[in-house]
Amino acid sequence: MTQDIRDRFIITADDYGIRQTAEPILRLVHEGKVDRVAVLIHYVSLDQARALLESGAKIDLHLELIGVLKTGDKVRESAVSRGINFFMRYITGLLTAEQVEIEWNDQIRRFQELFGRLPDGLNAHEHLHFFPDFSRVFVALAKRHGVQYVRFSRRGMLLSQNFNLIGKVLSFLWKRTVHLYRNETFETSEYLVSLDWLSDFASFSREMPSGTVELVVHLEREEDYRMMLEYF
């Protein structure tokens, strides 16, 4: 990969702190292959927080609802079962925007306590901040706490014939929520893509339009880690 193409990627490693994520993420941060790290604040230890602060990477807060939804803590879970669980809780009133705001605001407070400052950016585990009701909460919290960088993208997902269902659903939700960001001054990428949505990264990188791309990676997945070593 040429340097000019590499410079167009904002590479964010998700899920720091849970399972065995810290070691491979820190390794690739030090190798210059990861730019931002998304922290699961309920799972990160003090030593892991110190190591990340010393790494020089941008540190984002990965807002989550694992304790509420009772899913999302495993590397591989059925997207269908997670989706059914989410919507059942939402339509029955077990999951509300008010509840999400309380939980996410508490996670921002916990981040400040552990890291000694606010996060550099905000995003959400399983992309829950793209859901319209929660997107409003997400925008409000970012503004309230003065967080500048958000995972959203100005132009949406980079759809292709190789995109999986999750990418297509998020593209639909992006179109439903983009108006919430239009008059805001947040920093974000031009486009967004997750490495596990792509079946052919080499072709994807050759066909990218102009503009920055936030590439989300999950480095506890062997295939993601291997592709990062191969292409970056």
N, C-alpha and C positions, 0 to 999 in steps of 0.2 A: 504494500500500500504506500502510495506517495505521501509526502508530508502535507501537501496541500489538501488532500482528501482527509487525512487524519485530523487536520486542524478544523475541519468542518464538523467533526463529531464531538458531542459532549457526552462522554461515556459515564453513565451512572450505575454503580453497583448497588443493588437493592438488598434489603433484609439483613443488614449488618447487626450482629449480636445473636441472632437466633441460630440454632443448630451449629454447624461448623463453618460459619460464613466468614468470621473475622480473619482467619489466617490467609485464605486465598485472596480476599479483598485487599488486605494490607500489602501482600506481596505484589499484586499488580499495580497498586497505587505507587509503590516505591519504584516500580519499573516504568512508570509513566504511561501505563495503559488504561488507567481509570482516573477520571477527573473529579467526580463527585461520588459521595457515599451516602446512601439513604439508611438511616438508623432506626431500628425498632426499639424505642426507648424502654419498653417494659422488659426487654431481654438483654440489653447490653450491660456489661459489667464495668466497674470503675476502671479496671486495668485496660479493658478494650476501649473505653472512652479516652483515656490518656494516650494510648497508642495512636488512635485516630487523630487526636488533636496534634500530635507530634508529626504526623505524616505530611501535613500541608495540603491535604485534599479539602475541597469544599464539603461541608458536612450538612446534609439535609435531614429533616425529620420525616420519617416514613410513617405517617399517621395510619393507625390500624383499628380494627374492630374485632380482633380475634377473640377476646374474652366475651364479647356480646354475641357474636355469630357462632361461636364454638367451632369455627373452621378457619383455615388459612395458616395453620402452624406447621403444615407438612410440605415437603418439597413438591410432591406430586399429589394433587387431589383432583377429582373429577370436576371439570368446569360446570358440567350439567348439574351435579349434586350441589355444588356451592351456589349456583344460581338459583336453584329451587329453594334452598335453605334461606337465601337472602330475601327472595320475594315473598316467601311465606311469612317471614318475620315482619317484613315491611307492611304487607297488606293486612296483617292481623294486629298491627299497632305495637308489636313487641320491639320494633326498631323505628325510632322517630328522629327527625332532624334535630330536635331539642336535645335528645339523648346523645346524638353524635357530637353536637357542639360541646356539651359538657365533657365528654370523653376526650375529644381532640384538644380542647383547651387545657385539660389536665396534662395531656402528653407534652404540650408545649412547655408548661410549667416544669414538668419533670426534666425535660431536656435542659432548661436553664439551670436547674439545680445540679445536674450531673456534669454538664459541659461548661458551666460558668458564663454562658452567653446564649443568645437566641440562635436558632439554626440559620444557615446560609440560604436554605430553600425549603419548600414544602412539596410533598407529593403524598400519595396514599397507597398502601398495600392493596393489591388486587385492583388498583385503579378506581377505588370507590369514590374518589372525588369527582369523577366524571358523571356520576349519577346526579340528575338535576337538583334534587332537594339538598343533597350533600355538597354539591358544587357551590351553592349559595353560602353554605356554612364555611366551606374551604376558603372562598374569596374573602368573606368577612373576617375570618381569623387571620389570614395573611395581612390584610389591611390593618387590623387592630394591633398586631404585634410588629408591624413594620418589616415583614419578611419580603424581600424583593424578588427572589427567583421562585417561580412555580413551574411545576410540570404540567404543561398544557399544550403549547405550541401555537404559533400564529396561523399556520396553514393546515394543521391537522395531521392525520396519519398518512404515512406513505403507503398507500394501498397498491397492491400488485396481485397478479394471479396466484402468487405463492402465499399470500396472507392467509392466516387461519381465521376461524370464526371470531375469536376474541378481538382481533384487530378490527374486524368489520363492525362488531357491536360497538366498540369504543369510538370508531369513526362516526357512527350514527349518533352516539351520545354527545360527541364533540360538537356536532352541528346543532344540537339542542341547547348547548350551554355556552357557545362561543360569545353570545351577546353579553354575558356576565363579565367578560374580560376586555371588551372592546375599548372602554373608556378608562381603563386602569393603566397604571404605569409599570406593571410587573415586568421583570426580565423573564424571558422564556426562549425556547428554540423556535426555529421556523417550522420544523417537523418533529414528529415523535415516532419511534418504533422500538419494539422489544425484540431482542435477538431470537427468542424462542418463537416468535411469530413467523420467522423466515426459514424457508427450506433451502435457499441458495444465497448465502450472504455475498459470495463473490460477484454474482450477477447483480444483486441489489446495489452493491457499492459502485459498480460501473454505471448504473442507470440513474443514480440519484440526481434530482434537480438541484439547482443552486440554492444555497442557504444552509444554515446550521441544522444538525439532526441530533436530538437527544436519543442516544442508543442505550436502552435499559438492559442490563445483564444480571444474571443470577449465577454467581460463580460457584455455588455449591453443586450446581448441575455440571456433570462432567463434560457434556457437549458444549455448554457455554464457555467453560474454562478452556477447553481445547481450541475452540474457535478464536478466542481472544489471543491465545498464544500464536495461532497460525496466521491471523490476519492483522494483528496489531503489534 
